[in-house]
Amino acid sequence: LTLYYIGLQPGTAASALPAADRVEAQCLNPPDSLPEPTLGEKMSQTLQDQTEQLTKKVEDFSQYMTQETFFLQDKYLALNQLKRYLDALERNYLRAREEHHNLQLQNHKDKPINLGEFDPDRRVEGGIFRLGMLLEDIQEQMDGSKGSLSSLLTSYESAHPFCESSVVSGIADPPERRDAETPSLHKNHEGERSQTTDVIPPTNQLSKEGRKCNLCLHM
């Protein structure tokens, strides 16, 4: 499915990115490194890594969505999953920033600690903003493709009124009426009419055009 193609799992937006408390815990217990970065720097770096990972997923999906081998509805599912990832990232950023601010306030009262700055160059904030813009662009492209498909189907139906009206009448007329009006035709094409009503798909399926063409050829 589309979600797995871009490395996403359905229903995992909340667990895909660590919460703010886990971000802080990772920062308080880092691996041995020299020199020791400040808490603000470590919190910022953790969020920066998450932003870069999500950016890679969005860019991969942006290239993937141009392929015509998957249904548009599958692409919308993947897009919605990416939006949930972005929402989780934004919440983590806001929580971490608030936590850093609270620690700064406590730092003035208790023993001073060098907390450092949180996202000093606003790189993480800028990356999250760009992700939102990129997802909006993808949404507009997909909506445009959806509108073009609807126009194409409408044009096809207008150009083939006999085929469309025959399909509708074949479904709407009761069996008794069809038997009374065309008994010989019912006998010769009973199996064909049964097949016709079985293969009529919902109007939102992309395979509607091909099936209507086959129906017209039989008629």
QUIKA-V254283 format. One line per field, one symbol per residue. psi: psi as a letter, one per 40 degrees, with the letter a starting at -180 (. if undefined). Layout:
BEGIN
psi=???
END
This chain:
BEGIN
psi=iddddefihhfeddedhiiddddddddegiihihihiiddddddddddddddddddddddddddeeieeiiddddddddddddddddddddddddddddddddddddddahhigdaihfdefddddddddddddddddddddddddddddddddddddegddddddddddddhidddddddgddddddfdddddddddehiieeieeddddddddddd.
END
